[in-house]
Amino acid sequence: MTAPAPLRFVTAGESHGRGLVVVIDGVPAGLAWDGDAVDADLARRQKGYGRGKRQRIEQDRAEVLGGLYPPPESSAAAGEAPTTTGAPLALWVRNRDWDNVKDAWPDPVTVPRPGHADLAGCFKFGTTNIRRTWERSSARGTAATVAAGAVGKLLLRELLGVRLVSHVVRIGDVAIDEEAVAALSPEEIDAAVEASPVRCADPVAAERMIALIDAHKKAGDTLGGELEVAAHGVPVGLGGYVQHDRRLDARIGGALLAVPSAKGVEIGDARRCSLDSGSAVHDAILPGEAGGPPRRGSNRAGGLEGGISTGEPVWARVLFKPIATVPKGIETVDLATGEATRSVYLRSDTCVVPAAGVICEAVLAWELAVALRERCAGDTIAIMRAAIAGGDQVIGGGASGPSDDVEGGER
Ligand code: EPS
């Protein structure tokens, strides 16, 4: 018997080329297609206070090139809802900006921006034209990541009802009131964030974040910050400790660090835990409801122990540097002349932290979907569902687990 293909994806495409392609392999057959949900995430990624003019040009949506039956844009789809077939799922997100540049491609740029992939990319690929490297290193590629993550979300939602939530906790030095936000339910955080231009659940801090972004935009500068991302309804037992590369915290941490501008990841309450003693840090194991699994008194571990999901929400915080396209310029060298100069102004975002929350949701969902697929292999959704529902008590136990009942608002 051959094991079904693992879930994996690759992307192709450039920032100002025709568009971005995502090929996702290993999707089980029978997953109901929800193109509206995928497009909704693509649209959420484009929003966020501090984005630049490019987002006024783009209107991202995922067109399906393969992997569904019937094809969603065919006449057959009117009578039968498209589902995955088990074939690779291929999605295309068009770049509308292509129409603006295709007949008037801009001149080469030879001045690398400190903090961007420009200089290292030029050395690596043997060029002095930064456009050759930044077309692919551009954060435009995160549209493809979000499309893949949205498919991961569909799988998690269909099989386990997993929900992803993200919110901005700090922009520059303006931070949320941690206690006030910790007292909110995931639903309250979600509602507040979706209504906030900076995707922040603390309206007072959000006003100050907006003012800070405005001031930086005026000064020709950029801003970083920090966000929190969480997955609710994650079952016990995803990931593993028997090999280093099965540890789910390592996978999630690595994947979050692959988001452009991400420079740090904290799983759960790692920073505060590292300051305190073990007896105060570790999440107590308490008797469960009659006949049910034990529950936890808190979730400082971020839903992961020994590289395995505990059944509590999986949560992490991600730190973002200010983006590297700084309008007022930074000291650099022109690769064409070797002379000192300043980096040149390019159309840019001022702050991408709000949008990065949507990207981090996609990344977390994807890693959880990969781990779920490993835990419950199967060619079809029906086989995976049977593995979850029957005979596999451990994995069934966490989905509706104790996570939302934790006392005192502690995660
Ligand atoms: C980016 C530069 C900007 C951003 C882009 C990432 O694009 P442009 O060069 O067209 O002004 O808008 O992000 C996106 C296009 C996007 O969709 O997120 C960069 O250099 O990384």
Boltz pocket constraint, residues with backbone or C-beta under 6 A from the ligand:
constraints:
  - pocket:
      binder: B
      contacts: [[A, 15], [A, 52], [A, 54], [A, 55], [A, 58], [A, 97], [A, 134], [A, 137], [A, 138], [A, 139], [A, 140], [A, 141], [A, 142], [A, 143], [A, 325], [A, 346], [A, 347], [A, 348], [A, 349]]
      max_distance: 6.0
